[in-house]
Every structure is written in C-alpha cells, then in structure tokens.
Amino acid sequence: MAHRITEECTYCGACEPECPVSAITPGDSLYVIDEEVCVDCVGYHEIAACVDVCPVDCIFKV
C-alpha cells in the first residue's frame, strides 16, 4: 500500500506538497516517504499523487 522513493530522486521537491497525509519529507540527498503514514492516496486521489508528479519516475509501490 505504501510507496518508496529510490536513489534516482533528483531532490526536486515536487512530491512533498502533493502528499495529502504529509508522509513525504526531505532527507539528506533524496525525499523519503514514511511508509507507516503513506495511504497510497486512497480516499484522496484516483492515483498516488506523488507518483503522478514525479518527473523522474523514482517512486514505486512497496
């Protein structure tokens, strides 16, 4: 159900404001999704908002 950001993250920050439950935070060199908080945007969006806006497709479902 949760998502994860891979090492390909460019640290652009596009994903963070899209998360309806604030599960995405900046890490040292890439953004991080708290998998305990992530709800896959169920009840908020048709598809995961972070995946939809990521310009390098580095977010995937765990």
C-alpha positions, -999 to +999 in steps of 0.1 A: +000+000+000+028+024+008+053+039-017+091+043-016+114+068-033+145+054-050+181+067-053+172+082-086+154+110-068+167+144-080+156+162-048+133+185-068+106+185-041+076+181-065+062+152-045+062+167-010+033+192-013+012+167-031+010+142-003-024+146+015-011+130+047+023+146+049+042+113+046+070+128+024+099+147+039+133+158+027+161+135+036+198+142+032+200+137-005+165+125-015+130+127-003+117+100+020+082+085+024+072+074+058+057+040+049+037+039+082+019+071+073+015+067+035-020+057+025-014+054-013-037+084-016-068+062-010-097+084-003-078+115-016-069+109-053-075+083-080-038+075-082-009+082-059-003+120-063+035+117-057+039+092-085+018+114-108+040+144-103+075+128-101+095+140-131+120+111-129+096+082-121+115+072-090+085+064-067+071+030-066+046+010-046+061-013-019 
